[in-house]
Amino acid sequence: MYSSDSSSQIIVCEAPNILNFALFVQDIIGMDKCNTKYFPCQSLISNVEKIIESKSLATADKEWHEWWDNLLKWRYKDVNSNKGTLENDLSPTDDTIPYIDAYPILKQITKDWVQDAFWDWWNYPYAGGKMALEAVPALRSNIFALHLAQKSSARWFFDILYRQPYPSSRILIQEMLQYHYGAISPNDLWKLDWISEL
């Protein structure tokens, strides 16, 4: 996690387990065809597609988008209720996954296929997903904070995602709460032209 603190602005960047897990789920069940190049375990996609009926996949797709929206709201609420720190995130020892009980097909998929594969990739020593994502803010933190401060005086909390859930789209929530919230990809820390839109 990267944190920049001054008297007028606080910028926090974190690579959350839960949102990146949700993206991993989306890739596993083959819903995001245009972005499978990001997916570290290609072989699991075809296995899941063979086992789950096409009708169930369509239902899982609908469930995933609702689940994703609920997770974003949860993260945003958590950031603001805890003053820029997060009390809740997914861990390998968790028996339950936030908000997934309402979506039975997704729940089955994550339990049977996704959880072990995700943690193997996410926490892999030296080359895992979490380490790779956290390396980017460490390299780009100063210039990112400088550019952001020039365009926005607000306090920001950014989640770093290994890819965006929708093509060419980053998530920005700017409301009159203590923290604005963003979910961005590593590329957004290198190409900073989007900051001018704030």
Protein Blocks (a to p, Z undefined) as FASTA:
>chain_A
ZZdddfkbccdddddfklmmmmmmmmmnopammlmmmpmblmlmmmmmmmpcfklmmmmm
mmmmmmmmmmmmmmmmmmmmnnopafbdcdfklmbdehklmmmklmmmmmmmmmmmmmmm
mmgghiamklmmmmmmmmmmmmmmmmmmmmoccdcdddddfbdfbghiacddddfbfbdc
ddddfklmmmmmlmmmZZ
